[in-house]
Amino acid sequence: MNALDGKYLQAAQTIGRLLVRDVCWADDQCYWLTQSEITKKFGTQPVVAACSRGLADGACGVGLFLARVFSLHDDSLTADVVAGVSHLLIGSLERSAAMPPSDRPSDDGEMAAALLEMTNLARLPLEQQSARRWITQLKLPVTTQPDSLSSAWRRRRDRDPSRGILYSRIQQFHAACRAGQTEASKPWSPADLAGEAIRQSESDPNRFACFADPLLADALLLAAQLSGDSSWLDAARLIADHVLKRTTEYGQPWRGAVGREYPPLGLSEGIAGIGHFLLRLSSDEIPSLLEPRTPTPGPGVSSYRPTT
């Protein structure tokens, strides 16, 4: 992939700075505020509350995105926020250790894998040592299968028939690539898929942050990597350029484009997910959100590099 004058990397860094600016602190832990809804007797009521700890929609995913931004561009403030998220997640693992095994959160394993990566990328040896201690004590299978993100993908595909068609087409192409049968699985062109994705996002622009579906955009990039077909990369760039154009038109990039004071933040539907997609366009080394990865023994990856 080519960063094309660095505009995608610059946009991802802008999103990173926005998230660093808006972080909330409680002692040495950090989180973000987001808007959600609570069900009451006569309907739902919007509320502003701290985001979850999760990888798909909460602080863990935002922290992982910021750590990957840091790996491409050192910034002490970003490292401080990644450390704050790490402390939040380590505290969560500590609470899990006090629970009976049957009551522990099912996403501890994927959260631990993200925690190890973010502490490594942000060069936080004390936090990584603490994380490893709790992972060992809990006997966690440190998985790189992003179960919560894959579940978010499946839920979105199943609840929305029109978007589900897009998801299914790309998922079929992923499977065909892995089986070495790429040519038999392209009933729609990548450009047609990207155009339909843009059209659907435009019809309901507040549904996803900044006029794009982060997981769908990530899936287009994954198709390019699996197949080596540059038309998938071109389709991903169509979505990225659409996002950059629309946010610029709103005059308040990213936050103003979402249309709410506390927009969705996470990797699956929020600003961090859009930022991660733009970051992936900037570097071949940034992993997909949807692709399982083999755990790396020892310290693992310490930095990513932009594509030249």
C-alpha angles and dihedrals in degrees: 000000000000123000091218101221090333093277094134093048090047091051092048090051090050090055089048091053090049091054092046090050095051099045120126122216133212108181105305095339127087138200140159134244118241137173121250138156133248123203116239133178095272100034139298130322126203115236135179114228143151113287120251122262092243133125096229101044110005151052096305092060093045090049092050091051091049091048090053090048088051091052089062097039123020114227124164095212091054090049090051091054092047087052090051091052089047090054090050092052094043088053088052091052089049090055090048089056089060092055129083108261092248091058098049118113112267093225096060091105098054090041090053091051091051090046092054092049096047094048089049095048093046091046097240104153097170093051091046091050090051091047092051091050093055092042089055093046092050092044089227120183097231097218128189091195102111095220097169092050092047089049090050088052092051094045092051092047092050099044097049116049096193094048089040089065091058092047093049094049093053094042090053089051091051090053092047091051091053089050093047094246103115100141096058094057107061108096087148125040117240089244091054090051091049092047092051091048090053092047092052093047091050091053090062107017096174093057093080127025112264100358100294141088106237097206093047091050090048089051091056090054091047089053089054091051095046095046104030086225109143092204089076090053090049089052091052090051090052089060093043093050090047090053093049092048096048096046090050090052090057091059093224105075117222101343096051093043093061094061099224136082094234106034127186109282109187136103095252101053109354148078094281089056092053090047091050091051091052089046090054089054087056099051133031089207099063106102124236118256090227102045121089113231132204113251112250115225117231123009094338126196113003099183145000125222132220118245112258 
